[in-house]
Amino acid sequence: MFGGGIIIDFFKKLMEQALDLELTVRFTKRDGEWFAALGDELDGLPLEELEEYRSELEARLHDMDDDEPEDMAGEEFEQWADAHESLEDLLSEVEDRIDELT
């Protein structure tokens, strides 16, 4: 699973911070464990790095899809859906920036 409510809230807040500060956020999943860290300014990344970052975010979105809770009526699903939406928003910001540069 993606993790308990505390972990999901952490990732959601981190993604919101990244959007507010226009920073990248790096997600990794190793041995079923999620890790994240804020990174570079989105506006400072060249096109090639933005495209790599977009691919990275798309991969993490697929990882989250794999961890979708089965009970769609439960609180865990609601938290997961909020975090998923935040990641989609971050991906959208990256795609908008790529569009600006192309």
C-alpha positions as CSV (number, residue, x, y, z in Angstrom):
1,M,0.0,0.0,0.0
2,F,1.0,3.6,-0.4
3,G,1.1,4.1,3.3
4,G,-0.9,5.3,6.3
5,G,-2.6,8.6,6.6
6,I,0.4,10.3,8.0
7,I,2.6,9.4,5.1
8,I,-0.1,10.3,2.6
9,D,-0.5,13.7,4.3
10,F,3.2,14.2,4.2
11,F,3.5,13.6,0.5
12,K,0.4,15.8,-0.2
13,K,1.9,18.7,1.8
14,L,5.3,18.2,0.1
15,M,3.7,18.4,-3.3
16,E,1.8,21.5,-2.3
17,Q,5.0,23.1,-1.1
18,A,6.7,22.3,-4.3
19,L,3.8,23.9,-6.3
20,D,3.8,27.0,-4.0
21,L,7.6,27.4,-4.2
22,E,7.8,26.3,-7.8
23,L,10.4,23.7,-6.8
24,T,10.8,20.1,-8.0
25,V,10.1,17.3,-5.6
26,R,11.9,14.0,-6.1
27,F,10.0,10.8,-5.3
28,T,11.5,7.4,-5.2
29,K,10.1,4.0,-4.2
30,R,12.5,1.4,-3.1
31,D,11.6,-2.0,-1.6
32,G,8.0,-0.8,-1.0
33,E,9.2,2.4,0.8
34,W,8.5,5.9,-0.4
35,F,11.1,8.7,-0.2
36,A,10.8,12.4,-1.2
37,A,12.8,15.6,-1.1
38,L,12.4,19.1,-2.5
39,G,14.8,20.0,-5.3
40,D,15.6,22.6,-7.9
41,E,13.5,25.6,-9.0
42,L,11.2,24.6,-11.8
43,D,11.9,27.7,-13.8
44,G,15.6,27.1,-13.7
45,L,15.5,23.7,-15.3
46,P,16.4,23.4,-19.0
47,L,14.0,21.6,-21.3
48,E,15.8,18.3,-21.2
49,E,15.8,18.1,-17.4
50,L,12.1,19.1,-17.3
51,E,11.3,16.3,-19.7
52,E,13.2,13.9,-17.5
53,Y,11.4,15.2,-14.4
54,R,8.0,14.8,-16.2
55,S,8.9,11.1,-16.9
56,E,9.9,10.7,-13.3
57,L,6.6,12.1,-12.1
58,E,4.6,10.0,-14.5
59,A,6.4,6.9,-13.2
60,R,5.6,7.9,-9.6
61,L,1.9,8.4,-10.6
62,H,1.9,4.9,-12.0
63,D,3.4,3.6,-8.7
64,M,0.6,5.4,-6.8
65,D,-2.0,3.9,-9.2
66,D,-0.6,0.4,-8.3
67,D,-1.0,1.3,-4.6
68,E,-4.6,2.5,-4.9
69,P,-6.7,1.3,-1.9
70,E,-9.4,-1.2,-2.7
71,D,-12.0,0.4,-0.5
72,M,-13.1,3.4,-2.4
73,A,-15.4,4.5,0.4
74,G,-12.8,4.5,3.1
75,E,-10.7,7.3,4.5
76,E,-7.5,5.8,3.2
77,F,-8.9,6.1,-0.3
78,E,-9.8,9.7,0.2
79,Q,-6.3,10.5,1.5
80,W,-4.8,8.6,-1.4
81,A,-7.0,10.4,-3.9
82,D,-5.9,13.8,-2.4
83,A,-2.3,12.9,-2.7
84,H,-2.8,11.5,-6.2
85,E,-4.5,14.8,-7.3
86,S,-1.6,16.8,-5.8
87,L,0.9,14.8,-7.8
88,E,-1.2,15.3,-11.0
89,D,-1.2,19.0,-10.3
90,L,2.6,19.0,-10.0
91,L,2.8,17.1,-13.2
92,S,0.6,19.6,-14.9
93,E,2.8,22.5,-13.7
94,V,5.8,20.7,-15.3
95,E,4.0,20.2,-18.5
96,D,2.9,23.8,-18.6
97,R,6.6,24.9,-18.1
98,I,7.6,22.5,-21.0
99,D,5.0,24.1,-23.2
100,E,6.4,27.5,-22.4
101,L,9.8,26.4,-23.6
102,T,8.8,24.7,-26.8
